[in-house]
Amino acid sequence: MQVSPNNNTGPVIRAYWKASPPVPGGHGADTAQFDRATALNRSLADTPGVRPGEVERARELIGNVSYPPAETIKRIASLLAVNIKDAPADT
């Protein structure tokens, strides 16, 4: 058996791409205005990192032995059980 590599591509010639230099002020010119983004950044900086009212609410919920309700826990448990049955077993 004789193997002859086919290095001849015939009439097909390789295409070359020549990069043109960027045009100053062309597509890449940044003309966007970020007034709204600046205002958003300012309000984010003014927002407190911790909301005392929510922290107090969380403390009250933690102290409540009947939170979350038993019905909620049962529903979450059944949803987890359904998903565990459908999931493939890890080995």
PyMOL Python script that loads the backbone (N, CA, C, O; Angstrom):
from pymol import cmd

cmd.read_pdbstr("""\
ATOM      1  N   MET A   1       0.838  -1.170   0.000  1.00  0.00           N
ATOM      2  CA  MET A   1       0.000   0.000   0.000  1.00  0.00           C
ATOM      3  C   MET A   1       0.886   1.236   0.000  1.00  0.00           C
ATOM      4  O   MET A   1       1.837   1.340   0.775  1.00  0.00           O
ATOM      5  N   GLN A   2       0.557   2.166  -0.879  1.00  0.00           N
ATOM      6  CA  GLN A   2       1.349   3.387  -0.994  1.00  0.00           C
ATOM      7  C   GLN A   2       0.489   4.570  -0.563  1.00  0.00           C
ATOM      8  O   GLN A   2      -0.642   4.729  -1.023  1.00  0.00           O
ATOM      9  N   VAL A   3       1.035   5.396   0.322  1.00  0.00           N
ATOM     10  CA  VAL A   3       0.329   6.580   0.804  1.00  0.00           C
ATOM     11  C   VAL A   3       0.993   7.796   0.197  1.00  0.00           C
ATOM     12  O   VAL A   3       2.200   7.995   0.336  1.00  0.00           O
ATOM     13  N   SER A   4       0.188   8.616  -0.484  1.00  0.00           N
ATOM     14  CA  SER A   4       0.747   9.847  -1.035  1.00  0.00           C
ATOM     15  C   SER A   4      -0.021  11.025  -0.437  1.00  0.00           C
ATOM     16  O   SER A   4      -1.232  11.134  -0.630  1.00  0.00           O
ATOM     17  N   PRO A   5       0.663  11.896   0.277  1.00  0.00           N
ATOM     18  CA  PRO A   5      -0.020  13.041   0.882  1.00  0.00           C
ATOM     19  C   PRO A   5      -0.494  14.007  -0.200  1.00  0.00           C
ATOM     20  O   PRO A   5       0.190  14.223  -1.200  1.00  0.00           O
ATOM     21  N   ASN A   6      -1.661  14.577   0.012  1.00  0.00           N
ATOM     22  CA  ASN A   6      -2.228  15.524  -0.940  1.00  0.00           C
ATOM     23  C   ASN A   6      -1.931  16.935  -0.444  1.00  0.00           C
ATOM     24  O   ASN A   6      -2.703  17.506   0.326  1.00  0.00           O
ATOM     25  N   ASN A   7      -0.819  17.485  -0.886  1.00  0.00           N
ATOM     26  CA  ASN A   7      -0.436  18.834  -0.485  1.00  0.00           C
ATOM     27  C   ASN A   7      -0.911  19.870  -1.487  1.00  0.00           C
ATOM     28  O   ASN A   7      -0.804  21.067  -1.219  1.00  0.00           O
ATOM     29  N   ASN A   8      -1.420  19.462  -2.601  1.00  0.00           N
ATOM     30  CA  ASN A   8      -1.862  20.382  -3.634  1.00  0.00           C
ATOM     31  C   ASN A   8      -3.339  20.690  -3.411  1.00  0.00           C
ATOM     32  O   ASN A   8      -4.170  19.783  -3.417  1.00  0.00           O
ATOM     33  N   THR A   9      -3.664  21.950  -3.217  1.00  0.00           N
ATOM     34  CA  THR A   9      -5.051  22.329  -3.003  1.00  0.00           C
ATOM     35  C   THR A   9      -5.719  22.767  -4.288  1.00  0.00           C
ATOM     36  O   THR A   9      -6.895  23.132  -4.267  1.00  0.00           O
ATOM     37  N   GLY A  10      -5.020  22.744  -5.394  1.00  0.00           N
ATOM     38  CA  GLY A  10      -5.609  23.099  -6.678  1.00  0.00           C
ATOM     39  C   GLY A  10      -5.802  24.598  -6.800  1.00  0.00           C
ATOM     40  O   GLY A  10      -4.948  25.375  -6.374  1.00  0.00           O
ATOM     41  N   PRO A  11      -6.938  25.013  -7.388  1.00  0.00           N
ATOM     42  CA  PRO A  11      -7.152  26.438  -7.638  1.00  0.00           C
ATOM     43  C   PRO A  11      -7.482  27.248  -6.388  1.00  0.00           C
ATOM     44  O   PRO A  11      -7.611  28.470  -6.463  1.00  0.00           O
ATOM     45  N   VAL A  12      -7.619  26.591  -5.251  1.00  0.00           N
ATOM     46  CA  VAL A  12      -7.956  27.315  -4.029  1.00  0.00           C
ATOM     47  C   VAL A  12      -6.698  27.960  -3.483  1.00  0.00           C
ATOM     48  O   VAL A  12      -5.676  27.299  -3.303  1.00  0.00           O
ATOM     49  N   ILE A  13      -6.780  29.260  -3.219  1.00  0.00           N
ATOM     50  CA  ILE A  13      -5.632  29.955  -2.628  1.00  0.00           C
ATOM     51  C   ILE A  13      -6.002  30.381  -1.215  1.00  0.00           C
ATOM     52  O   ILE A  13      -7.170  30.595  -0.892  1.00  0.00           O
ATOM     53  N   ARG A  14      -5.008  30.495  -0.414  1.00  0.00           N
ATOM     54  CA  ARG A  14      -5.214  30.868   0.981  1.00  0.00           C
ATOM     55  C   ARG A  14      -5.571  32.353   1.069  1.00  0.00           C
ATOM     56  O   ARG A  14      -4.942  33.190   0.423  1.00  0.00           O
ATOM     57  N   ALA A  15      -6.574  32.665   1.866  1.00  0.00           N
ATOM     58  CA  ALA A  15      -6.995  34.050   2.051  1.00  0.00           C
ATOM     59  C   ALA A  15      -6.198  34.657   3.199  1.00  0.00           C
ATOM     60  O   ALA A  15      -6.040  34.041   4.253  1.00  0.00           O
ATOM     61  N   TYR A  16      -5.710  35.844   2.985  1.00  0.00           N
ATOM     62  CA  TYR A  16      -4.970  36.563   4.018  1.00  0.00           C
ATOM     63  C   TYR A  16      -5.752  37.801   4.399  1.00  0.00           C
ATOM     64  O   TYR A  16      -6.372  38.451   3.558  1.00  0.00           O
ATOM     65  N   TRP A  17      -5.712  38.113   5.682  1.00  0.00           N
ATOM     66  CA  TRP A  17      -6.419  39.284   6.175  1.00  0.00           C
ATOM     67  C   TRP A  17      -5.389  40.299   6.627  1.00  0.00           C
ATOM     68  O   TRP A  17      -4.507  39.999   7.431  1.00  0.00           O
ATOM     69  N   LYS A  18      -5.514  41.485   6.105  1.00  0.00           N
ATOM     70  CA  LYS A  18      -4.592  42.549   6.474  1.00  0.00           C
ATOM     71  C   LYS A  18      -5.342  43.506   7.397  1.00  0.00           C
ATOM     72  O   LYS A  18      -6.365  44.079   7.024  1.00  0.00           O
ATOM     73  N   ALA A  19      -4.820  43.663   8.587  1.00  0.00           N
ATOM     74  CA  ALA A  19      -5.461  44.552   9.552  1.00  0.00           C
ATOM     75  C   ALA A  19      -5.182  45.994   9.175  1.00  0.00           C
ATOM     76  O   ALA A  19      -4.041  46.377   8.916  1.00  0.00           O
ATOM     77  N   SER A  20      -6.244  46.786   9.149  1.00  0.00           N
ATOM     78  CA  SER A  20      -6.064  48.206   8.857  1.00  0.00           C
ATOM     79  C   SER A  20      -5.851  48.951  10.170  1.00  0.00           C
ATOM     80  O   SER A  20      -6.377  48.544  11.206  1.00  0.00           O
ATOM     81  N   PRO A  21      -5.097  50.017  10.135  1.00  0.00           N
ATOM     82  CA  PRO A  21      -4.861  50.771  11.373  1.00  0.00           C
ATOM     83  C   PRO A  21      -6.165  51.408  11.853  1.00  0.00           C
ATOM     84  O   PRO A  21      -7.009  51.778  11.036  1.00  0.00           O
ATOM     85  N   PRO A  22      -6.338  51.540  13.168  1.00  0.00           N
ATOM     86  CA  PRO A  22      -7.570  52.137  13.682  1.00  0.00           C
ATOM     87  C   PRO A  22      -7.692  53.599  13.273  1.00  0.00           C
ATOM     88  O   PRO A  22      -6.709  54.338  13.223  1.00  0.00           O
ATOM     89  N   VAL A  23      -8.913  53.986  12.986  1.00  0.00           N
ATOM     90  CA  VAL A  23      -9.185  55.364  12.586  1.00  0.00           C
ATOM     91  C   VAL A  23      -9.422  56.181  13.848  1.00  0.00           C
ATOM     92  O   VAL A  23     -10.290  55.832  14.647  1.00  0.00           O
ATOM     93  N   PRO A  24      -8.664  57.267  14.047  1.00  0.00           N
ATOM     94  CA  PRO A  24      -8.895  58.075  15.247  1.00  0.00           C
ATOM     95  C   PRO A  24     -10.290  58.701  15.200  1.00  0.00           C
ATOM     96  O   PRO A  24     -10.684  59.299  14.198  1.00  0.00           O
ATOM     97  N   GLY A  25     -11.023  58.553  16.296  1.00  0.00           N
ATOM     98  CA  GLY A  25     -12.363  59.121  16.369  1.00  0.00           C
ATOM     99  C   GLY A  25     -13.386  58.313  15.590  1.00  0.00           C
ATOM    100  O   GLY A  25     -14.493  58.793  15.350  1.00  0.00           O
ATOM    101  N   GLY A  26     -13.037  57.090  15.188  1.00  0.00           N
ATOM    102  CA  GLY A  26     -13.948  56.239  14.422  1.00  0.00           C
ATOM    103  C   GLY A  26     -14.950  55.547  15.318  1.00  0.00           C
ATOM    104  O   GLY A  26     -15.501  56.166  16.228  1.00  0.00           O
ATOM    105  N   HIS A  27     -15.200  54.244  15.068  1.00  0.00           N
ATOM    106  CA  HIS A  27     -16.204  53.515  15.839  1.00  0.00           C
ATOM    107  C   HIS A  27     -15.877  53.503  17.327  1.00  0.00           C
ATOM    108  O   HIS A  27     -16.781  53.554  18.161  1.00  0.00           O
ATOM    109  N   GLY A  28     -14.616  53.439  17.659  1.00  0.00           N
ATOM    110  CA  GLY A  28     -14.231  53.279  19.051  1.00  0.00           C
ATOM    111  C   GLY A  28     -14.330  54.539  19.881  1.00  0.00           C
ATOM    112  O   GLY A  28     -14.023  54.513  21.072  1.00  0.00           O
ATOM    113  N   ALA A  29     -14.749  55.638  19.288  1.00  0.00           N
ATOM    114  CA  ALA A  29     -14.819  56.886  20.048  1.00  0.00           C
ATOM    115  C   ALA A  29     -15.880  56.757  21.135  1.00  0.00           C
ATOM    116  O   ALA A  29     -17.015  56.371  20.858  1.00  0.00           O
ATOM    117  N   ASP A  30     -15.517  57.076  22.352  1.00  0.00           N
ATOM    118  CA  ASP A  30     -16.424  56.960  23.485  1.00  0.00           C
ATOM    119  C   ASP A  30     -17.232  58.238  23.608  1.00  0.00           C
ATOM    120  O   ASP A  30     -16.705  59.290  23.970  1.00  0.00           O
ATOM    121  N   THR A  31     -18.513  58.134  23.303  1.00  0.00           N
ATOM    122  CA  THR A  31     -19.369  59.312  23.388  1.00  0.00           C
ATOM    123  C   THR A  31     -20.478  59.114  24.413  1.00  0.00           C
ATOM    124  O   THR A  31     -21.391  59.935  24.497  1.00  0.00           O
ATOM    125  N   ALA A  32     -20.414  58.040  25.190  1.00  0.00           N
ATOM    126  CA  ALA A  32     -21.467  57.753  26.162  1.00  0.00           C
ATOM    127  C   ALA A  32     -21.381  58.720  27.331  1.00  0.00           C
ATOM    128  O   ALA A  32     -20.303  59.162  27.729  1.00  0.00           O
ATOM    129  N   GLN A  33     -22.553  59.029  27.865  1.00  0.00           N
ATOM    130  CA  GLN A  33     -22.612  59.878  29.047  1.00  0.00           C
ATOM    131  C   GLN A  33     -23.163  59.036  30.190  1.00  0.00           C
ATOM    132  O   GLN A  33     -24.141  58.307  30.023  1.00  0.00           O
ATOM    133  N   PHE A  34     -22.539  59.141  31.322  1.00  0.00           N
ATOM    134  CA  PHE A  34     -22.890  58.296  32.453  1.00  0.00           C
ATOM    135  C   PHE A  34     -23.441  59.106  33.619  1.00  0.00           C
ATOM    136  O   PHE A  34     -23.077  58.861  34.770  1.00  0.00           O
ATOM    137  N   ASP A  35     -24.306  60.060  33.336  1.00  0.00           N
ATOM    138  CA  ASP A  35     -24.891  60.868  34.404  1.00  0.00           C
ATOM    139  C   ASP A  35     -25.738  60.009  35.338  1.00  0.00           C
ATOM    140  O   ASP A  35     -25.665  60.153  36.559  1.00  0.00           O
ATOM    141  N   ARG A  36     -26.536  59.122  34.765  1.00  0.00           N
ATOM    142  CA  ARG A  36     -27.393  58.282  35.595  1.00  0.00           C
ATOM    143  C   ARG A  36     -26.561  57.284  36.396  1.00  0.00           C
ATOM    144  O   ARG A  36     -26.898  56.972  37.538  1.00  0.00           O
ATOM    145  N   ALA A  37     -25.481  56.784  35.808  1.00  0.00           N
ATOM    146  CA  ALA A  37     -24.619  55.851  36.529  1.00  0.00           C
ATOM    147  C   ALA A  37     -23.946  56.552  37.702  1.00  0.00           C
ATOM    148  O   ALA A  37     -23.777  55.962  38.769  1.00  0.00           O
ATOM    149  N   THR A  38     -23.568  57.787  37.508  1.00  0.00           N
ATOM    150  CA  THR A  38     -22.954  58.555  38.594  1.00  0.00           C
ATOM    151  C   THR A  38     -23.955  58.749  39.727  1.00  0.00           C
ATOM    152  O   THR A  38     -23.603  58.614  40.899  1.00  0.00           O
ATOM    153  N   ALA A  39     -25.199  59.065  39.379  1.00  0.00           N
ATOM    154  CA  ALA A  39     -26.229  59.234  40.405  1.00  0.00           C
ATOM    155  C   ALA A  39     -26.488  57.914  41.130  1.00  0.00           C
ATOM    156  O   ALA A  39     -26.685  57.902  42.345  1.00  0.00           O
ATOM    157  N   LEU A  40     -26.488  56.811  40.393  1.00  0.00           N
ATOM    158  CA  LEU A  40     -26.683  55.499  41.012  1.00  0.00           C
ATOM    159  C   LEU A  40     -25.537  55.171  41.962  1.00  0.00           C
ATOM    160  O   LEU A  40     -25.768  54.688  43.071  1.00  0.00           O
ATOM    161  N   ASN A  41     -24.319  55.427  41.538  1.00  0.00           N
ATOM    162  CA  ASN A  41     -23.164  55.176  42.411  1.00  0.00           C
ATOM    163  C   ASN A  41     -23.237  56.025  43.669  1.00  0.00           C
ATOM    164  O   ASN A  41     -22.881  55.566  44.755  1.00  0.00           O
ATOM    165  N   ARG A  42     -23.696  57.260  43.525  1.00  0.00           N
ATOM    166  CA  ARG A  42     -23.820  58.144  44.678  1.00  0.00           C
ATOM    167  C   ARG A  42     -24.861  57.591  45.653  1.00  0.00           C
ATOM    168  O   ARG A  42     -24.626  57.569  46.861  1.00  0.00           O
ATOM    169  N   SER A  43     -26.035  57.136  45.124  1.00  0.00           N
ATOM    170  CA  SER A  43     -27.036  56.609  46.046  1.00  0.00           C
ATOM    171  C   SER A  43     -26.622  55.292  46.664  1.00  0.00           C
ATOM    172  O   SER A  43     -26.997  54.998  47.799  1.00  0.00           O
ATOM    173  N   LEU A  44     -25.856  54.492  45.941  1.00  0.00           N
ATOM    174  CA  LEU A  44     -25.348  53.257  46.535  1.00  0.00           C
ATOM    175  C   LEU A  44     -24.365  53.555  47.659  1.00  0.00           C
ATOM    176  O   LEU A  44     -24.338  52.851  48.669  1.00  0.00           O
ATOM    177  N   ALA A  45     -23.570  54.584  47.487  1.00  0.00           N
ATOM    178  CA  ALA A  45     -22.619  54.957  48.533  1.00  0.00           C
ATOM    179  C   ALA A  45     -23.345  55.477  49.769  1.00  0.00           C
ATOM    180  O   ALA A  45     -22.860  55.315  50.888  1.00  0.00           O
ATOM    181  N   ASP A  46     -24.519  56.108  49.569  1.00  0.00           N
ATOM    182  CA  ASP A  46     -25.280  56.653  50.690  1.00  0.00           C
ATOM    183  C   ASP A  46     -26.144  55.604  51.390  1.00  0.00           C
ATOM    184  O   ASP A  46     -26.664  55.865  52.474  1.00  0.00           O
ATOM    185  N   THR A  47     -26.306  54.427  50.790  1.00  0.00           N
ATOM    186  CA  THR A  47     -27.132  53.375  51.378  1.00  0.00           C
ATOM    187  C   THR A  47     -26.361  52.706  52.515  1.00  0.00           C
ATOM    188  O   THR A  47     -25.200  52.336  52.337  1.00  0.00           O
ATOM    189  N   PRO A  48     -26.987  52.547  53.672  1.00  0.00           N
ATOM    190  CA  PRO A  48     -26.281  51.898  54.779  1.00  0.00           C
ATOM    191  C   PRO A  48     -26.050  50.420  54.477  1.00  0.00           C
ATOM    192  O   PRO A  48     -26.857  49.781  53.801  1.00  0.00           O
ATOM    193  N   GLY A  49     -24.952  49.890  54.980  1.00  0.00           N
ATOM    194  CA  GLY A  49     -24.627  48.487  54.762  1.00  0.00           C
ATOM    195  C   GLY A  49     -25.535  47.557  55.542  1.00  0.00           C
ATOM    196  O   GLY A  49     -25.797  46.437  55.102  1.00  0.00           O
ATOM    197  N   VAL A  50     -26.020  48.001  56.691  1.00  0.00           N
ATOM    198  CA  VAL A  50     -26.879  47.184  57.544  1.00  0.00           C
ATOM    199  C   VAL A  50     -28.148  47.976  57.820  1.00  0.00           C
ATOM    200  O   VAL A  50     -28.098  49.160  58.153  1.00  0.00           O
ATOM    201  N   ARG A  51     -29.285  47.305  57.677  1.00  0.00           N
ATOM    202  CA  ARG A  51     -30.559  47.961  57.990  1.00  0.00           C
ATOM    203  C   ARG A  51     -30.996  47.506  59.375  1.00  0.00           C
ATOM    204  O   ARG A  51     -31.375  46.348  59.549  1.00  0.00           O
ATOM    205  N   PRO A  52     -30.950  48.391  60.358  1.00  0.00           N
ATOM    206  CA  PRO A  52     -31.251  48.008  61.740  1.00  0.00           C
ATOM    207  C   PRO A  52     -32.637  47.393  61.915  1.00  0.00           C
ATOM    208  O   PRO A  52     -32.804  46.476  62.720  1.00  0.00           O
ATOM    209  N   GLY A  53     -33.628  47.876  61.180  1.00  0.00           N
ATOM    210  CA  GLY A  53     -34.983  47.325  61.301  1.00  0.00           C
ATOM    211  C   GLY A  53     -35.041  45.870  60.874  1.00  0.00           C
ATOM    212  O   GLY A  53     -35.715  45.057  61.507  1.00  0.00           O
ATOM    213  N   GLU A  54     -34.330  45.540  59.796  1.00  0.00           N
ATOM    214  CA  GLU A  54     -34.316  44.157  59.309  1.00  0.00           C
ATOM    215  C   GLU A  54     -33.520  43.245  60.241  1.00  0.00           C
ATOM    216  O   GLU A  54     -33.862  42.075  60.412  1.00  0.00           O
ATOM    217  N   VAL A  55     -32.466  43.781  60.838  1.00  0.00           N
ATOM    218  CA  VAL A  55     -31.686  42.991  61.796  1.00  0.00           C
ATOM    219  C   VAL A  55     -32.551  42.659  63.009  1.00  0.00           C
ATOM    220  O   VAL A  55     -32.526  41.531  63.503  1.00  0.00           O
ATOM    221  N   GLU A  56     -33.306  43.628  63.481  1.00  0.00           N
ATOM    222  CA  GLU A  56     -34.188  43.401  64.631  1.00  0.00           C
ATOM    223  C   GLU A  56     -35.269  42.378  64.285  1.00  0.00           C
ATOM    224  O   GLU A  56     -35.587  41.510  65.098  1.00  0.00           O
ATOM    225  N   ARG A  57     -35.833  42.478  63.086  1.00  0.00           N
ATOM    226  CA  ARG A  57     -36.857  41.520  62.646  1.00  0.00           C
ATOM    227  C   ARG A  57     -36.278  40.103  62.597  1.00  0.00           C
ATOM    228  O   ARG A  57     -36.933  39.149  63.015  1.00  0.00           O
ATOM    229  N   ALA A  58     -35.060  39.969  62.089  1.00  0.00           N
ATOM    230  CA  ALA A  58     -34.413  38.653  62.019  1.00  0.00           C
ATOM    231  C   ALA A  58     -34.180  38.089  63.412  1.00  0.00           C
ATOM    232  O   ALA A  58     -34.359  36.891  63.636  1.00  0.00           O
ATOM    233  N   ARG A  59     -33.787  38.936  64.341  1.00  0.00           N
ATOM    234  CA  ARG A  59     -33.576  38.471  65.719  1.00  0.00           C
ATOM    235  C   ARG A  59     -34.880  37.976  66.335  1.00  0.00           C
ATOM    236  O   ARG A  59     -34.897  36.974  67.050  1.00  0.00           O
ATOM    237  N   GLU A  60     -35.975  38.687  66.050  1.00  0.00           N
ATOM    238  CA  GLU A  60     -37.274  38.255  66.572  1.00  0.00           C
ATOM    239  C   GLU A  60     -37.680  36.908  65.976  1.00  0.00           C
ATOM    240  O   GLU A  60     -38.196  36.045  66.685  1.00  0.00           O
ATOM    241  N   LEU A  61     -37.448  36.729  64.678  1.00  0.00           N
ATOM    242  CA  LEU A  61     -37.809  35.468  64.030  1.00  0.00           C
ATOM    243  C   LEU A  61     -36.971  34.308  64.556  1.00  0.00           C
ATOM    244  O   LEU A  61     -37.478  33.199  64.724  1.00  0.00           O
ATOM    245  N   ILE A  62     -35.702  34.559  64.815  1.00  0.00           N
ATOM    246  CA  ILE A  62     -34.836  33.509  65.354  1.00  0.00           C
ATOM    247  C   ILE A  62     -35.313  33.095  66.743  1.00  0.00           C
ATOM    248  O   ILE A  62     -35.271  31.916  67.093  1.00  0.00           O
ATOM    249  N   GLY A  63     -35.762  34.061  67.525  1.00  0.00           N
ATOM    250  CA  GLY A  63     -36.231  33.767  68.875  1.00  0.00           C
ATOM    251  C   GLY A  63     -37.585  33.074  68.905  1.00  0.00           C
ATOM    252  O   GLY A  63     -37.949  32.500  69.931  1.00  0.00           O
ATOM    253  N   ASN A  64     -38.335  33.107  67.821  1.00  0.00           N
ATOM    254  CA  ASN A  64     -39.659  32.493  67.761  1.00  0.00           C
ATOM    255  C   ASN A  64     -39.511  31.011  67.423  1.00  0.00           C
ATOM    256  O   ASN A  64     -39.055  30.666  66.333  1.00  0.00           O
ATOM    257  N   VAL A  65     -39.894  30.131  68.355  1.00  0.00           N
ATOM    258  CA  VAL A  65     -39.712  28.690  68.147  1.00  0.00           C
ATOM    259  C   VAL A  65     -40.664  28.130  67.103  1.00  0.00           C
ATOM    260  O   VAL A  65     -40.422  27.040  66.584  1.00  0.00           O
ATOM    261  N   SER A  66     -41.732  28.836  66.780  1.00  0.00           N
ATOM    262  CA  SER A  66     -42.680  28.328  65.786  1.00  0.00           C
ATOM    263  C   SER A  66     -42.429  28.928  64.395  1.00  0.00           C
ATOM    264  O   SER A  66     -43.300  28.864  63.527  1.00  0.00           O
ATOM    265  N   TYR A  67     -41.268  29.497  64.187  1.00  0.00           N
ATOM    266  CA  TYR A  67     -40.926  30.029  62.866  1.00  0.00           C
ATOM    267  C   TYR A  67     -39.807  29.204  62.273  1.00  0.00           C
ATOM    268  O   TYR A  67     -38.841  28.942  62.990  1.00  0.00           O
ATOM    269  N   PRO A  68     -39.851  28.791  61.075  1.00  0.00           N
ATOM    270  CA  PRO A  68     -40.977  28.863  60.144  1.00  0.00           C
ATOM    271  C   PRO A  68     -42.059  27.873  60.545  1.00  0.00           C
ATOM    272  O   PRO A  68     -41.790  26.923  61.281  1.00  0.00           O
ATOM    273  N   PRO A  69     -43.276  28.086  60.069  1.00  0.00           N
ATOM    274  CA  PRO A  69     -44.375  27.184  60.433  1.00  0.00           C
ATOM    275  C   PRO A  69     -44.089  25.748  59.998  1.00  0.00           C
ATOM    276  O   PRO A  69     -43.373  25.516  59.024  1.00  0.00           O
ATOM    277  N   ALA A  70     -44.650  24.797  60.721  1.00  0.00           N
ATOM    278  CA  ALA A  70     -44.419  23.378  60.429  1.00  0.00           C
ATOM    279  C   ALA A  70     -44.871  23.032  59.013  1.00  0.00           C
ATOM    280  O   ALA A  70     -44.233  22.216  58.347  1.00  0.00           O
ATOM    281  N   GLU A  71     -45.958  23.638  58.544  1.00  0.00           N
ATOM    282  CA  GLU A  71     -46.455  23.376  57.190  1.00  0.00           C
ATOM    283  C   GLU A  71     -45.419  23.781  56.142  1.00  0.00           C
ATOM    284  O   GLU A  71     -45.237  23.076  55.149  1.00  0.00           O
ATOM    285  N   THR A  72     -44.753  24.889  56.350  1.00  0.00           N
ATOM    286  CA  THR A  72     -43.713  25.335  55.414  1.00  0.00           C
ATOM    287  C   THR A  72     -42.562  24.344  55.387  1.00  0.00           C
ATOM    288  O   THR A  72     -42.048  24.015  54.318  1.00  0.00           O
ATOM    289  N   ILE A  73     -42.157  23.869  56.550  1.00  0.00           N
ATOM    290  CA  ILE A  73     -41.058  22.896  56.623  1.00  0.00           C
ATOM    291  C   ILE A  73     -41.451  21.601  55.916  1.00  0.00           C
ATOM    292  O   ILE A  73     -40.632  21.014  55.209  1.00  0.00           O
ATOM    293  N   LYS A  74     -42.702  21.145  56.100  1.00  0.00           N
ATOM    294  CA  LYS A  74     -43.163  19.918  55.438  1.00  0.00           C
ATOM    295  C   LYS A  74     -43.157  20.080  53.920  1.00  0.00           C
ATOM    296  O   LYS A  74     -42.742  19.172  53.200  1.00  0.00           O
ATOM    297  N   ARG A  75     -43.609  21.223  53.437  1.00  0.00           N
ATOM    298  CA  ARG A  75     -43.638  21.449  51.985  1.00  0.00           C
ATOM    299  C   ARG A  75     -42.230  21.489  51.396  1.00  0.00           C
ATOM    300  O   ARG A  75     -41.981  20.924  50.332  1.00  0.00           O
ATOM    301  N   ILE A  76     -41.325  22.150  52.083  1.00  0.00           N
ATOM    302  CA  ILE A  76     -39.934  22.197  51.606  1.00  0.00           C
ATOM    303  C   ILE A  76     -39.336  20.800  51.614  1.00  0.00           C
ATOM    304  O   ILE A  76     -38.625  20.422  50.683  1.00  0.00           O
ATOM    305  N   ALA A  77     -39.620  20.026  52.663  1.00  0.00           N
ATOM    306  CA  ALA A  77     -39.094  18.661  52.747  1.00  0.00           C
ATOM    307  C   ALA A  77     -39.629  17.799  51.610  1.00  0.00           C
ATOM    308  O   ALA A  77     -38.884  17.005  51.035  1.00  0.00           O
ATOM    309  N   SER A  78     -40.913  17.944  51.278  1.00  0.00           N
ATOM    310  CA  SER A  78     -41.463  17.133  50.184  1.00  0.00           C
ATOM    311  C   SER A  78     -40.870  17.552  48.844  1.00  0.00           C
ATOM    312  O   SER A  78     -40.619  16.699  47.993  1.00  0.00           O
ATOM    313  N   LEU A  79     -40.642  18.841  48.640  1.00  0.00           N
ATOM    314  CA  LEU A  79     -39.993  19.294  47.401  1.00  0.00           C
ATOM    315  C   LEU A  79     -38.576  18.748  47.296  1.00  0.00           C
ATOM    316  O   LEU A  79     -38.146  18.328  46.222  1.00  0.00           O
ATOM    317  N   LEU A  80     -37.857  18.753  48.402  1.00  0.00           N
ATOM    318  CA  LEU A  80     -36.505  18.193  48.398  1.00  0.00           C
ATOM    319  C   LEU A  80     -36.534  16.697  48.115  1.00  0.00           C
ATOM    320  O   LEU A  80     -35.691  16.189  47.376  1.00  0.00           O
ATOM    321  N   ALA A  81     -37.498  15.990  48.698  1.00  0.00           N
ATOM    322  CA  ALA A  81     -37.594  14.544  48.482  1.00  0.00           C
ATOM    323  C   ALA A  81     -37.879  14.230  47.021  1.00  0.00           C
ATOM    324  O   ALA A  81     -37.313  13.283  46.475  1.00  0.00           O
ATOM    325  N   VAL A  82     -38.741  15.001  46.381  1.00  0.00           N
ATOM    326  CA  VAL A  82     -39.040  14.783  44.961  1.00  0.00           C
ATOM    327  C   VAL A  82     -37.787  15.001  44.129  1.00  0.00           C
ATOM    328  O   VAL A  82     -37.505  14.225  43.216  1.00  0.00           O
ATOM    329  N   ASN A  83     -37.044  16.036  44.433  1.00  0.00           N
ATOM    330  CA  ASN A  83     -35.827  16.326  43.668  1.00  0.00           C
ATOM    331  C   ASN A  83     -34.739  15.299  43.931  1.00  0.00           C
ATOM    332  O   ASN A  83     -33.951  14.999  43.035  1.00  0.00           O
ATOM    333  N   ILE A  84     -34.680  14.761  45.126  1.00  0.00           N
ATOM    334  CA  ILE A  84     -33.678  13.735  45.431  1.00  0.00           C
ATOM    335  C   ILE A  84     -34.003  12.458  44.668  1.00  0.00           C
ATOM    336  O   ILE A  84     -33.090  11.790  44.184  1.00  0.00           O
ATOM    337  N   LYS A  85     -35.278  12.103  44.549  1.00  0.00           N
ATOM    338  CA  LYS A  85     -35.673  10.901  43.818  1.00  0.00           C
ATOM    339  C   LYS A  85     -35.337  11.024  42.336  1.00  0.00           C
ATOM    340  O   LYS A  85     -34.953  10.038  41.706  1.00  0.00           O
ATOM    341  N   ASP A  86     -35.477  12.221  41.772  1.00  0.00           N
ATOM    342  CA  ASP A  86     -35.218  12.434  40.351  1.00  0.00           C
ATOM    343  C   ASP A  86     -33.737  12.565  40.033  1.00  0.00           C
ATOM    344  O   ASP A  86     -33.323  12.343  38.895  1.00  0.00           O
ATOM    345  N   ALA A  87     -32.945  12.920  41.022  1.00  0.00           N
ATOM    346  CA  ALA A  87     -31.517  13.146  40.784  1.00  0.00           C
ATOM    347  C   ALA A  87     -30.790  11.815  40.654  1.00  0.00           C
ATOM    348  O   ALA A  87     -31.132  10.855  41.344  1.00  0.00           O
ATOM    349  N   PRO A  88     -29.775  11.746  39.763  1.00  0.00           N
ATOM    350  CA  PRO A  88     -28.993  10.513  39.655  1.00  0.00           C
ATOM    351  C   PRO A  88     -28.148  10.312  40.907  1.00  0.00           C
ATOM    352  O   PRO A  88     -27.690  11.274  41.525  1.00  0.00           O
ATOM    353  N   ALA A  89     -27.951   9.062  41.266  1.00  0.00           N
ATOM    354  CA  ALA A  89     -27.170   8.733  42.462  1.00  0.00           C
ATOM    355  C   ALA A  89     -25.697   8.977  42.200  1.00  0.00           C
ATOM    356  O   ALA A  89     -25.169   8.549  41.173  1.00  0.00           O
ATOM    357  N   ASP A  90     -25.035   9.651  43.107  1.00  0.00           N
ATOM    358  CA  ASP A  90     -23.587   9.877  43.005  1.00  0.00           C
ATOM    359  C   ASP A  90     -22.872   8.663  43.574  1.00  0.00           C
ATOM    360  O   ASP A  90     -23.233   8.151  44.634  1.00  0.00           O
ATOM    361  N   THR A  91     -21.865   8.216  42.863  1.00  0.00           N
ATOM    362  CA  THR A  91     -21.109   7.057  43.348  1.00  0.00           C
ATOM    363  C   THR A  91     -19.689   7.431  43.613  1.00  0.00           C
ATOM    364  O   THR A  91     -18.896   6.586  44.029  1.00  0.00           O
TER     365      THR A  91
END
""", "prot")
cmd.dss("prot")
cmd.show_as("cartoon", "prot")
cmd.util.cbc("prot")
cmd.orient("prot")
